[in-house]
Amino acid sequence: MLVLEERPVAPGDWVLVHTGLAVDLLDEDRAAELVDLHRTLHGGGTG
């Protein structure tokens, strides 16, 4: 279970995680930007 200081995380929420810690809760637009960036930097892969 991930919990941010501001509020608990609900199913369907996008969470930025670094070294196993929830860093930030993202809106869908920001999450999509980061997913696209990850795919660009890693050649379109998912891992």
LUMLUMDREN-2810 file (N, C-alpha, C; in Angstrom, 1 decimal):
<atoms>
<atom><aa>M</aa><ch>A</ch><at>N</at><xx>0.8</xx><yy>-1.2</yy><zz>0.0</zz></atom>
<atom><aa>M</aa><ch>A</ch><at>CA</at><xx>0.0</xx><yy>0.0</yy><zz>0.0</zz></atom>
<atom><aa>M</aa><ch>A</ch><at>C</at><xx>0.9</xx><yy>1.2</yy><zz>0.0</zz></atom>
<atom><aa>L</aa><ch>A</ch><at>N</at><xx>0.7</xx><yy>2.1</yy><zz>-0.9</zz></atom>
<atom><aa>L</aa><ch>A</ch><at>CA</at><xx>1.4</xx><yy>3.4</yy><zz>-1.0</zz></atom>
<atom><aa>L</aa><ch>A</ch><at>C</at><xx>0.6</xx><yy>4.5</yy><zz>-0.4</zz></atom>
<atom><aa>V</aa><ch>A</ch><at>N</at><xx>1.2</xx><yy>5.3</yy><zz>0.4</zz></atom>
<atom><aa>V</aa><ch>A</ch><at>CA</at><xx>0.5</xx><yy>6.4</yy><zz>1.0</zz></atom>
<atom><aa>V</aa><ch>A</ch><at>C</at><xx>1.4</xx><yy>7.6</yy><zz>0.9</zz></atom>
<atom><aa>L</aa><ch>A</ch><at>N</at><xx>0.8</xx><yy>8.7</yy><zz>0.3</zz></atom>
<atom><aa>L</aa><ch>A</ch><at>CA</at><xx>1.5</xx><yy>10.0</yy><zz>0.3</zz></atom>
<atom><aa>L</aa><ch>A</ch><at>C</at><xx>1.1</xx><yy>10.8</yy><zz>1.4</zz></atom>
<atom><aa>E</aa><ch>A</ch><at>N</at><xx>1.9</xx><yy>11.7</yy><zz>1.8</zz></atom>
<atom><aa>E</aa><ch>A</ch><at>CA</at><xx>1.6</xx><yy>12.6</yy><zz>3.0</zz></atom>
<atom><aa>E</aa><ch>A</ch><at>C</at><xx>0.3</xx><yy>13.4</yy><zz>2.7</zz></atom>
<atom><aa>E</aa><ch>A</ch><at>N</at><xx>0.0</xx><yy>13.8</yy><zz>1.5</zz></atom>
<atom><aa>E</aa><ch>A</ch><at>CA</at><xx>-1.2</xx><yy>14.6</yy><zz>1.2</zz></atom>
<atom><aa>E</aa><ch>A</ch><at>C</at><xx>-2.5</xx><yy>13.8</yy><zz>1.3</zz></atom>
<atom><aa>R</aa><ch>A</ch><at>N</at><xx>-2.4</xx><yy>12.5</yy><zz>0.8</zz></atom>
<atom><aa>R</aa><ch>A</ch><at>CA</at><xx>-3.6</xx><yy>11.7</yy><zz>0.8</zz></atom>
<atom><aa>R</aa><ch>A</ch><at>C</at><xx>-3.2</xx><yy>10.3</yy><zz>0.4</zz></atom>
<atom><aa>P</aa><ch>A</ch><at>N</at><xx>-4.1</xx><yy>9.3</yy><zz>0.7</zz></atom>
<atom><aa>P</aa><ch>A</ch><at>CA</at><xx>-3.8</xx><yy>7.9</yy><zz>0.3</zz></atom>
<atom><aa>P</aa><ch>A</ch><at>C</at><xx>-3.9</xx><yy>7.8</yy><zz>-1.2</zz></atom>
<atom><aa>V</aa><ch>A</ch><at>N</at><xx>-3.3</xx><yy>6.8</yy><zz>-1.8</zz></atom>
<atom><aa>V</aa><ch>A</ch><at>CA</at><xx>-3.3</xx><yy>6.6</yy><zz>-3.2</zz></atom>
<atom><aa>V</aa><ch>A</ch><at>C</at><xx>-4.5</xx><yy>5.6</yy><zz>-3.5</zz></atom>
<atom><aa>A</aa><ch>A</ch><at>N</at><xx>-5.3</xx><yy>5.9</yy><zz>-4.5</zz></atom>
<atom><aa>A</aa><ch>A</ch><at>CA</at><xx>-6.4</xx><yy>5.0</yy><zz>-4.8</zz></atom>
<atom><aa>A</aa><ch>A</ch><at>C</at><xx>-6.1</xx><yy>4.3</yy><zz>-6.1</zz></atom>
<atom><aa>P</aa><ch>A</ch><at>N</at><xx>-6.8</xx><yy>3.1</yy><zz>-6.3</zz></atom>
<atom><aa>P</aa><ch>A</ch><at>CA</at><xx>-6.6</xx><yy>2.4</yy><zz>-7.6</zz></atom>
<atom><aa>P</aa><ch>A</ch><at>C</at><xx>-6.9</xx><yy>3.3</yy><zz>-8.8</zz></atom>
<atom><aa>G</aa><ch>A</ch><at>N</at><xx>-6.0</xx><yy>3.2</yy><zz>-9.8</zz></atom>
<atom><aa>G</aa><ch>A</ch><at>CA</at><xx>-6.1</xx><yy>4.0</yy><zz>-11.0</zz></atom>
<atom><aa>G</aa><ch>A</ch><at>C</at><xx>-5.3</xx><yy>5.3</yy><zz>-10.9</zz></atom>
<atom><aa>D</aa><ch>A</ch><at>N</at><xx>-4.8</xx><yy>5.7</yy><zz>-9.7</zz></atom>
<atom><aa>D</aa><ch>A</ch><at>CA</at><xx>-3.9</xx><yy>6.9</yy><zz>-9.6</zz></atom>
<atom><aa>D</aa><ch>A</ch><at>C</at><xx>-2.6</xx><yy>6.6</yy><zz>-10.2</zz></atom>
<atom><aa>W</aa><ch>A</ch><at>N</at><xx>-1.9</xx><yy>7.6</yy><zz>-10.7</zz></atom>
<atom><aa>W</aa><ch>A</ch><at>CA</at><xx>-0.6</xx><yy>7.5</yy><zz>-11.3</zz></atom>
<atom><aa>W</aa><ch>A</ch><at>C</at><xx>0.4</xx><yy>8.1</yy><zz>-10.2</zz></atom>
<atom><aa>V</aa><ch>A</ch><at>N</at><xx>1.4</xx><yy>7.3</yy><zz>-9.8</zz></atom>
<atom><aa>V</aa><ch>A</ch><at>CA</at><xx>2.3</xx><yy>7.7</yy><zz>-8.8</zz></atom>
<atom><aa>V</aa><ch>A</ch><at>C</at><xx>3.7</xx><yy>7.6</yy><zz>-9.3</zz></atom>
<atom><aa>L</aa><ch>A</ch><at>N</at><xx>4.5</xx><yy>8.6</yy><zz>-9.1</zz></atom>
<atom><aa>L</aa><ch>A</ch><at>CA</at><xx>5.9</xx><yy>8.6</yy><zz>-9.4</zz></atom>
<atom><aa>L</aa><ch>A</ch><at>C</at><xx>6.7</xx><yy>8.0</yy><zz>-8.3</zz></atom>
<atom><aa>V</aa><ch>A</ch><at>N</at><xx>7.4</xx><yy>6.9</yy><zz>-8.6</zz></atom>
<atom><aa>V</aa><ch>A</ch><at>CA</at><xx>8.1</xx><yy>6.1</yy><zz>-7.5</zz></atom>
<atom><aa>V</aa><ch>A</ch><at>C</at><xx>9.6</xx><yy>6.2</yy><zz>-7.8</zz></atom>
<atom><aa>H</aa><ch>A</ch><at>N</at><xx>10.4</xx><yy>6.4</yy><zz>-6.8</zz></atom>
<atom><aa>H</aa><ch>A</ch><at>CA</at><xx>11.8</xx><yy>6.4</yy><zz>-6.9</zz></atom>
<atom><aa>H</aa><ch>A</ch><at>C</at><xx>12.4</xx><yy>5.6</yy><zz>-5.8</zz></atom>
<atom><aa>T</aa><ch>A</ch><at>N</at><xx>13.2</xx><yy>4.6</yy><zz>-6.1</zz></atom>
<atom><aa>T</aa><ch>A</ch><at>CA</at><xx>13.8</xx><yy>3.7</yy><zz>-5.1</zz></atom>
<atom><aa>T</aa><ch>A</ch><at>C</at><xx>12.8</xx><yy>3.2</yy><zz>-4.1</zz></atom>
<atom><aa>G</aa><ch>A</ch><at>N</at><xx>11.6</xx><yy>2.9</yy><zz>-4.6</zz></atom>
<atom><aa>G</aa><ch>A</ch><at>CA</at><xx>10.7</xx><yy>2.2</yy><zz>-3.8</zz></atom>
<atom><aa>G</aa><ch>A</ch><at>C</at><xx>9.8</xx><yy>3.2</yy><zz>-3.0</zz></atom>
<atom><aa>L</aa><ch>A</ch><at>N</at><xx>10.0</xx><yy>4.4</yy><zz>-3.1</zz></atom>
<atom><aa>L</aa><ch>A</ch><at>CA</at><xx>9.2</xx><yy>5.4</yy><zz>-2.3</zz></atom>
<atom><aa>L</aa><ch>A</ch><at>C</at><xx>8.3</xx><yy>6.2</yy><zz>-3.3</zz></atom>
<atom><aa>A</aa><ch>A</ch><at>N</at><xx>7.0</xx><yy>6.4</yy><zz>-2.9</zz></atom>
<atom><aa>A</aa><ch>A</ch><at>CA</at><xx>6.1</xx><yy>7.2</yy><zz>-3.6</zz></atom>
<atom><aa>A</aa><ch>A</ch><at>C</at><xx>6.6</xx><yy>8.7</yy><zz>-3.5</zz></atom>
<atom><aa>V</aa><ch>A</ch><at>N</at><xx>6.9</xx><yy>9.3</yy><zz>-4.6</zz></atom>
<atom><aa>V</aa><ch>A</ch><at>CA</at><xx>7.4</xx><yy>10.7</yy><zz>-4.6</zz></atom>
<atom><aa>V</aa><ch>A</ch><at>C</at><xx>6.4</xx><yy>11.7</yy><zz>-4.9</zz></atom>
<atom><aa>D</aa><ch>A</ch><at>N</at><xx>5.5</xx><yy>11.4</yy><zz>-5.8</zz></atom>
<atom><aa>D</aa><ch>A</ch><at>CA</at><xx>4.5</xx><yy>12.4</yy><zz>-6.2</zz></atom>
<atom><aa>D</aa><ch>A</ch><at>C</at><xx>3.3</xx><yy>11.7</yy><zz>-6.8</zz></atom>
<atom><aa>L</aa><ch>A</ch><at>N</at><xx>2.1</xx><yy>12.3</yy><zz>-6.7</zz></atom>
<atom><aa>L</aa><ch>A</ch><at>CA</at><xx>0.9</xx><yy>11.8</yy><zz>-7.3</zz></atom>
<atom><aa>L</aa><ch>A</ch><at>C</at><xx>0.7</xx><yy>12.7</yy><zz>-8.6</zz></atom>
<atom><aa>L</aa><ch>A</ch><at>N</at><xx>0.6</xx><yy>12.0</yy><zz>-9.7</zz></atom>
<atom><aa>L</aa><ch>A</ch><at>CA</at><xx>0.5</xx><yy>12.7</yy><zz>-11.0</zz></atom>
<atom><aa>L</aa><ch>A</ch><at>C</at><xx>-0.9</xx><yy>12.7</yy><zz>-11.6</zz></atom>
<atom><aa>D</aa><ch>A</ch><at>N</at><xx>-1.2</xx><yy>13.7</yy><zz>-12.3</zz></atom>
<atom><aa>D</aa><ch>A</ch><at>CA</at><xx>-2.5</xx><yy>13.7</yy><zz>-13.1</zz></atom>
<atom><aa>D</aa><ch>A</ch><at>C</at><xx>-2.2</xx><yy>12.9</yy><zz>-14.4</zz></atom>
<atom><aa>E</aa><ch>A</ch><at>N</at><xx>-3.3</xx><yy>12.6</yy><zz>-15.1</zz></atom>
<atom><aa>E</aa><ch>A</ch><at>CA</at><xx>-3.1</xx><yy>11.7</yy><zz>-16.2</zz></atom>
<atom><aa>E</aa><ch>A</ch><at>C</at><xx>-2.3</xx><yy>12.3</yy><zz>-17.3</zz></atom>
<atom><aa>D</aa><ch>A</ch><at>N</at><xx>-2.4</xx><yy>13.6</yy><zz>-17.5</zz></atom>
<atom><aa>D</aa><ch>A</ch><at>CA</at><xx>-1.6</xx><yy>14.3</yy><zz>-18.6</zz></atom>
<atom><aa>D</aa><ch>A</ch><at>C</at><xx>-0.1</xx><yy>14.2</yy><zz>-18.3</zz></atom>
<atom><aa>R</aa><ch>A</ch><at>N</at><xx>0.3</xx><yy>14.5</yy><zz>-17.0</zz></atom>
<atom><aa>R</aa><ch>A</ch><at>CA</at><xx>1.7</xx><yy>14.4</yy><zz>-16.7</zz></atom>
<atom><aa>R</aa><ch>A</ch><at>C</at><xx>2.2</xx><yy>13.0</yy><zz>-16.7</zz></atom>
<atom><aa>A</aa><ch>A</ch><at>N</at><xx>1.4</xx><yy>12.1</yy><zz>-16.3</zz></atom>
<atom><aa>A</aa><ch>A</ch><at>CA</at><xx>1.8</xx><yy>10.6</yy><zz>-16.4</zz></atom>
<atom><aa>A</aa><ch>A</ch><at>C</at><xx>2.0</xx><yy>10.2</yy><zz>-17.8</zz></atom>
<atom><aa>A</aa><ch>A</ch><at>N</at><xx>1.1</xx><yy>10.6</yy><zz>-18.7</zz></atom>
<atom><aa>A</aa><ch>A</ch><at>CA</at><xx>1.3</xx><yy>10.3</yy><zz>-20.1</zz></atom>
<atom><aa>A</aa><ch>A</ch><at>C</at><xx>2.6</xx><yy>10.9</yy><zz>-20.7</zz></atom>
<atom><aa>E</aa><ch>A</ch><at>N</at><xx>2.9</xx><yy>12.1</yy><zz>-20.3</zz></atom>
<atom><aa>E</aa><ch>A</ch><at>CA</at><xx>4.2</xx><yy>12.8</yy><zz>-20.7</zz></atom>
<atom><aa>E</aa><ch>A</ch><at>C</at><xx>5.4</xx><yy>11.9</yy><zz>-20.3</zz></atom>
<atom><aa>L</aa><ch>A</ch><at>N</at><xx>5.4</xx><yy>11.5</yy><zz>-19.1</zz></atom>
<atom><aa>L</aa><ch>A</ch><at>CA</at><xx>6.5</xx><yy>10.7</yy><zz>-18.5</zz></atom>
<atom><aa>L</aa><ch>A</ch><at>C</at><xx>6.6</xx><yy>9.3</yy><zz>-19.2</zz></atom>
<atom><aa>V</aa><ch>A</ch><at>N</at><xx>5.4</xx><yy>8.7</yy><zz>-19.4</zz></atom>
<atom><aa>V</aa><ch>A</ch><at>CA</at><xx>5.5</xx><yy>7.4</yy><zz>-20.1</zz></atom>
<atom><aa>V</aa><ch>A</ch><at>C</at><xx>6.0</xx><yy>7.6</yy><zz>-21.5</zz></atom>
<atom><aa>D</aa><ch>A</ch><at>N</at><xx>5.6</xx><yy>8.6</yy><zz>-22.2</zz></atom>
<atom><aa>D</aa><ch>A</ch><at>CA</at><xx>6.1</xx><yy>8.9</yy><zz>-23.6</zz></atom>
<atom><aa>D</aa><ch>A</ch><at>C</at><xx>7.6</xx><yy>9.1</yy><zz>-23.5</zz></atom>
<atom><aa>L</aa><ch>A</ch><at>N</at><xx>8.1</xx><yy>9.9</yy><zz>-22.6</zz></atom>
<atom><aa>L</aa><ch>A</ch><at>CA</at><xx>9.5</xx><yy>10.2</yy><zz>-22.4</zz></atom>
<atom><aa>L</aa><ch>A</ch><at>C</at><xx>10.3</xx><yy>8.9</yy><zz>-22.1</zz></atom>
<atom><aa>H</aa><ch>A</ch><at>N</at><xx>9.8</xx><yy>8.1</yy><zz>-21.3</zz></atom>
<atom><aa>H</aa><ch>A</ch><at>CA</at><xx>10.4</xx><yy>6.8</yy><zz>-20.9</zz></atom>
<atom><aa>H</aa><ch>A</ch><at>C</at><xx>10.6</xx><yy>5.9</yy><zz>-22.2</zz></atom>
<atom><aa>R</aa><ch>A</ch><at>N</at><xx>9.5</xx><yy>5.9</yy><zz>-23.0</zz></atom>
<atom><aa>R</aa><ch>A</ch><at>CA</at><xx>9.5</xx><yy>5.1</yy><zz>-24.2</zz></atom>
<atom><aa>R</aa><ch>A</ch><at>C</at><xx>10.5</xx><yy>5.6</yy><zz>-25.2</zz></atom>
<atom><aa>T</aa><ch>A</ch><at>N</at><xx>10.6</xx><yy>6.9</yy><zz>-25.3</zz></atom>
<atom><aa>T</aa><ch>A</ch><at>CA</at><xx>11.6</xx><yy>7.6</yy><zz>-26.2</zz></atom>
<atom><aa>T</aa><ch>A</ch><at>C</at><xx>13.0</xx><yy>7.3</yy><zz>-25.8</zz></atom>
<atom><aa>L</aa><ch>A</ch><at>N</at><xx>13.3</xx><yy>7.4</yy><zz>-24.5</zz></atom>
<atom><aa>L</aa><ch>A</ch><at>CA</at><xx>14.6</xx><yy>7.2</yy><zz>-24.0</zz></atom>
<atom><aa>L</aa><ch>A</ch><at>C</at><xx>15.1</xx><yy>5.7</yy><zz>-24.1</zz></atom>
<atom><aa>H</aa><ch>A</ch><at>N</at><xx>14.1</xx><yy>4.8</yy><zz>-24.0</zz></atom>
<atom><aa>H</aa><ch>A</ch><at>CA</at><xx>14.4</xx><yy>3.4</yy><zz>-23.9</zz></atom>
<atom><aa>H</aa><ch>A</ch><at>C</at><xx>14.0</xx><yy>2.7</yy><zz>-25.2</zz></atom>
<atom><aa>G</aa><ch>A</ch><at>N</at><xx>13.9</xx><yy>3.3</yy><zz>-26.3</zz></atom>
<atom><aa>G</aa><ch>A</ch><at>CA</at><xx>13.7</xx><yy>2.7</yy><zz>-27.6</zz></atom>
<atom><aa>G</aa><ch>A</ch><at>C</at><xx>12.3</xx><yy>2.1</yy><zz>-27.7</zz></atom>
<atom><aa>G</aa><ch>A</ch><at>N</at><xx>11.3</xx><yy>2.6</yy><zz>-27.0</zz></atom>
<atom><aa>G</aa><ch>A</ch><at>CA</at><xx>10.0</xx><yy>2.1</yy><zz>-27.2</zz></atom>
<atom><aa>G</aa><ch>A</ch><at>C</at><xx>9.6</xx><yy>0.9</yy><zz>-26.3</zz></atom>
<atom><aa>G</aa><ch>A</ch><at>N</at><xx>10.6</xx><yy>0.4</yy><zz>-25.5</zz></atom>
<atom><aa>G</aa><ch>A</ch><at>CA</at><xx>10.4</xx><yy>-0.7</yy><zz>-24.7</zz></atom>
<atom><aa>G</aa><ch>A</ch><at>C</at><xx>9.5</xx><yy>-0.4</yy><zz>-23.4</zz></atom>
<atom><aa>T</aa><ch>A</ch><at>N</at><xx>9.1</xx><yy>-1.4</yy><zz>-22.7</zz></atom>
<atom><aa>T</aa><ch>A</ch><at>CA</at><xx>8.3</xx><yy>-1.2</yy><zz>-21.5</zz></atom>
<atom><aa>T</aa><ch>A</ch><at>C</at><xx>9.1</xx><yy>-1.4</yy><zz>-20.3</zz></atom>
<atom><aa>G</aa><ch>A</ch><at>N</at><xx>10.3</xx><yy>-1.8</yy><zz>-20.3</zz></atom>
<atom><aa>G</aa><ch>A</ch><at>CA</at><xx>11.1</xx><yy>-2.1</yy><zz>-19.1</zz></atom>
<atom><aa>G</aa><ch>A</ch><at>C</at><xx>12.4</xx><yy>-1.4</yy><zz>-19.1</zz></atom>
</atoms>
